[in-house]
Amino acid sequence: MTEFRQTLESQRWDDHRYYHHSRVNQSLHLFSAVSFLAAYALLFIDPATAAILAWCLSMTSRQAGHFFFEPRGYDHVNDVSDEHKEAIKIGYNIHRKVVLLAVWAATPLLLWLQPSLFGFIQPATSPGGWVHDVGIAWLALGVAGLAFRVAQLWWQKDLGTGLVWMTKILTDPFNDFKLYHKAPLFLLKGELIDPGHDLVEHGLEQQHA
């Protein structure tokens, strides 16, 4: 259990220091975290609506921060190239995210053209039923996306790495809220990029340890 916790903290730290330099990105992650927490609560009441909330608000705001605001050039804080970070990323890098989001965007169209999903489900008979089917399909896509990456990491590394990553993803909303709840205040002060003081402090702590 100690090793699991240490690996989880390491994955969280790498994700923060490599991919969350922009204060706009951090603020969008805060919004995403709050939306995800609402979706988590709604999951027990209305799974389809929870999935729609998670994908349409939480995921879009989260990924917009990465695609449009996060610096993609050489990372001088960590002294690594963007290509290196993309190559070693444990979870979904930009290429994998594009594929996943393309499937997400195509799902409503597929259900519009094939309401029965080629005979696998009872076809919707109303717009509300179609929206519900889209929500359930997006919920299934989220579960499949998690399971697929865990299986990949199991094949490439080991099962433990995949399970730690899945735990990180599922608990990211709580951790992101803790990390980035002050990001909007920094934005209001005109600070667009995190100066990385916590990175330096963490590095010094590591050296002393």
Backbone torsions as a table, in degrees:
resi	resn	phi	psi	omega
1	MET	NA	-36.8	178.1
2	THR	-63.0	-42.3	179.1
3	GLU	-64.9	-40.0	178.1
4	PHE	-59.9	-46.4	-178.7
5	ARG	-65.1	-40.5	179.5
6	GLN	-65.6	-40.7	178.0
7	THR	-65.9	-38.9	177.9
8	LEU	-62.3	-45.8	179.2
9	GLU	-64.7	-35.9	178.3
10	SER	-65.6	-43.8	177.9
11	GLN	-64.1	-40.9	178.6
12	ARG	-63.6	-42.9	-178.0
13	TRP	-65.5	-44.3	179.0
14	ASP	-62.2	-39.5	179.4
15	ASP	-63.7	-42.3	-179.1
16	HIS	-67.5	-49.4	-172.5
17	ARG	-74.9	-26.3	-179.0
18	TYR	-90.4	-31.9	-165.5
19	TYR	-125.4	11.9	-177.7
20	HIS	-138.8	57.9	178.3
21	HIS	-85.0	-33.8	-175.9
22	SER	-76.3	131.7	176.3
23	ARG	-67.9	-29.6	175.9
24	VAL	-66.4	-45.1	177.2
25	ASN	-59.6	-43.8	178.1
26	GLN	-61.8	-41.8	179.6
27	SER	-65.7	-39.6	176.6
28	LEU	-66.3	-33.3	175.8
29	HIS	-68.3	-33.2	175.3
30	LEU	-64.4	-46.8	177.1
31	PHE	-60.6	-42.9	178.7
32	SER	-61.9	-41.7	-179.3
33	ALA	-61.6	-45.2	179.2
34	VAL	-62.9	-41.9	179.1
35	SER	-64.9	-41.2	178.6
36	PHE	-64.1	-41.0	179.1
37	LEU	-62.9	-38.5	175.4
38	ALA	-65.2	-39.6	178.1
39	ALA	-65.6	-38.1	176.9
40	TYR	-58.7	-45.7	-179.8
41	ALA	-65.3	-39.8	-178.1
42	LEU	-72.2	-21.1	-177.3
43	LEU	-57.9	-32.6	-178.6
44	PHE	-81.3	-11.5	-177.6
45	ILE	-107.7	-48.1	-177.1
46	ASP	-144.4	87.7	-175.5
47	PRO	-57.1	-38.9	-178.2
48	ALA	-64.2	-46.8	178.6
49	THR	-65.2	-36.9	177.5
50	ALA	-60.9	-42.4	179.8
51	ALA	-66.8	-39.7	178.1
52	ILE	-62.9	-43.5	177.4
53	LEU	-62.7	-44.6	-177.1
54	ALA	-63.9	-44.3	-177.9
55	TRP	-77.5	-46.2	-171.5
56	CYS	-76.8	-31.5	178.8
57	LEU	-105.5	-55.4	-173.6
58	SER	-66.0	-52.2	-176.2
59	MET	-70.6	-41.5	-178.1
60	THR	-65.1	-42.7	178.9
61	SER	-67.1	-39.6	-179.3
62	ARG	-63.1	-48.6	-177.0
63	GLN	-75.6	-29.4	175.6
64	ALA	-60.3	-37.4	177.6
65	GLY	-61.2	-39.8	-180.0
66	HIS	-74.5	-43.4	-174.4
67	PHE	-73.5	-38.8	-168.5
68	PHE	-109.3	-19.9	-173.3
69	PHE	-121.4	-26.0	-178.1
70	GLU	-74.2	129.3	178.4
71	PRO	-58.1	135.5	-178.1
72	ARG	-113.1	7.8	179.5
73	GLY	-86.4	-158.4	-179.9
74	TYR	-67.1	133.2	-178.5
75	ASP	-89.8	97.7	-177.3
76	HIS	-74.5	-25.5	179.2
77	VAL	-65.1	-44.2	-178.5
78	ASN	-100.1	-4.2	178.8
79	ASP	58.5	47.8	177.6
80	VAL	-140.5	156.8	177.3
81	SER	-84.4	159.6	176.7
82	ASP	-63.4	-36.8	179.1
83	GLU	-61.7	-39.6	178.8
84	HIS	-64.9	-43.2	-179.9
85	LYS	-63.5	-41.4	179.1
86	GLU	-64.9	-35.0	-177.2
87	ALA	-72.5	-33.6	-175.5
88	ILE	-98.4	-2.0	-176.6
89	LYS	-59.7	129.7	-178.5
90	ILE	-70.1	-44.1	-175.6
91	GLY	-89.5	-139.5	-178.2
92	TYR	-85.5	111.7	173.1
93	ASN	-79.6	-176.8	-174.4
94	ILE	-58.2	-44.1	-179.5
95	HIS	-60.8	-46.7	-179.5
96	ARG	-65.8	-35.6	178.7
97	LYS	-65.3	-40.3	178.9
98	VAL	-60.2	-43.8	179.3
99	VAL	-63.3	-47.1	-179.3
100	LEU	-61.7	-44.3	-179.6
101	LEU	-69.0	-30.4	176.3
102	ALA	-65.8	-41.9	176.9
103	VAL	-64.5	-42.3	178.0
104	TRP	-59.4	-46.2	-178.3
105	ALA	-67.7	-30.2	-177.7
106	ALA	-80.7	-18.6	-175.0
107	THR	-59.9	-48.2	178.7
108	PRO	-59.9	-39.4	179.2
109	LEU	-64.4	-42.0	178.8
110	LEU	-60.5	-43.7	-179.7
111	LEU	-72.3	-23.6	175.4
112	TRP	-73.2	-40.4	-179.8
113	LEU	-80.5	-31.0	-179.4
114	GLN	-130.4	76.8	-176.4
115	PRO	-58.2	-26.7	179.9
116	SER	-91.5	-0.2	-177.1
117	LEU	51.6	51.9	178.5
118	PHE	60.4	33.4	175.8
119	GLY	91.7	3.0	-177.4
120	PHE	-84.7	-23.7	-179.2
121	ILE	-131.8	163.9	174.3
122	GLN	-73.4	121.9	-176.0
123	PRO	-65.1	143.4	177.6
124	ALA	-69.7	146.7	-179.4
125	THR	-113.9	4.9	-179.3
126	SER	-150.9	160.7	177.1
127	PRO	-57.3	-38.2	178.6
128	GLY	-63.9	-38.6	177.9
129	GLY	-66.4	-37.8	177.5
130	TRP	-64.2	-43.1	178.5
131	VAL	-61.3	-41.8	178.2
132	HIS	-61.7	-43.4	179.2
133	ASP	-63.8	-38.1	177.2
134	VAL	-62.2	-44.5	179.3
135	GLY	-60.3	-44.5	179.0
136	ILE	-65.5	-39.0	177.9
137	ALA	-64.1	-40.1	177.8
138	TRP	-67.7	-34.9	175.6
139	LEU	-62.5	-45.0	178.0
140	ALA	-62.8	-37.6	178.8
141	LEU	-64.5	-40.3	178.5
142	GLY	-62.5	-44.8	178.6
143	VAL	-64.4	-42.9	180.0
144	ALA	-64.7	-39.1	178.8
145	GLY	-62.5	-40.2	176.5
146	LEU	-65.0	-49.7	-177.0
147	ALA	-62.8	-39.5	-178.8
148	PHE	-63.7	-44.1	-178.9
149	ARG	-70.6	-36.1	175.9
150	VAL	-61.0	-43.6	178.8
151	ALA	-62.8	-40.8	177.5
152	GLN	-61.4	-46.5	-179.4
153	LEU	-66.3	-34.6	175.8
154	TRP	-61.9	-42.3	-179.9
155	TRP	-70.5	-42.9	-175.7
156	GLN	-79.1	-34.9	-176.1
157	LYS	-125.5	-86.2	177.1
158	ASP	-164.2	165.8	-176.8
159	LEU	-63.6	-36.8	-179.0
160	GLY	-58.4	-41.6	178.7
161	THR	-61.3	-42.0	179.4
162	GLY	-66.1	-41.5	-179.7
163	LEU	-68.5	-36.7	176.4
164	VAL	-64.7	-44.4	179.5
165	TRP	-61.0	-43.2	178.9
166	MET	-61.4	-41.5	177.5
167	THR	-61.9	-41.6	178.3
168	LYS	-60.4	-46.9	-178.4
169	ILE	-60.9	-45.3	-176.8
170	LEU	-69.1	-26.9	-179.3
171	THR	-101.9	0.4	179.0
172	ASP	-54.3	-40.5	-179.8
173	PRO	-57.0	-40.1	178.8
174	PHE	-68.5	-44.5	-178.7
175	ASN	-68.4	-40.3	179.5
176	ASP	-64.7	-38.4	178.0
177	PHE	-61.7	-41.8	179.0
178	LYS	-65.3	-42.0	-175.5
179	LEU	-75.9	-38.2	-166.0
180	TYR	-116.0	15.1	-177.8
181	HIS	-66.2	-18.7	178.4
182	LYS	-97.5	-3.7	-176.1
183	ALA	-57.0	-43.6	178.9
184	PRO	-60.2	-33.5	178.6
185	LEU	-66.2	-40.2	177.0
186	PHE	-64.8	-37.6	177.3
187	LEU	-61.9	-42.9	179.5
188	LEU	-62.6	-26.4	177.2
189	LYS	-83.9	-0.8	177.9
190	GLY	90.3	9.9	-179.5
191	GLU	-89.4	106.7	-176.5
192	LEU	-87.8	-27.2	-178.4
193	ILE	-122.9	133.3	176.1
194	ASP	-62.5	122.3	-178.0
195	PRO	-65.8	-13.5	174.4
196	GLY	79.8	24.7	178.8
197	HIS	-61.5	-36.5	-179.8
198	ASP	-67.1	-30.1	177.9
199	LEU	-66.9	-43.1	179.6
200	VAL	-64.9	-45.3	-179.6
201	GLU	-62.0	-41.3	179.2
202	HIS	-65.2	-39.1	178.4
203	GLY	-63.5	-40.9	177.8
204	LEU	-65.2	-39.6	177.3
205	GLU	-61.1	-40.5	179.7
206	GLN	-64.0	-40.5	179.9
207	GLN	-64.7	-42.5	179.6
208	HIS	-66.7	-36.7	179.0
209	ALA	-65.5	NA	NA
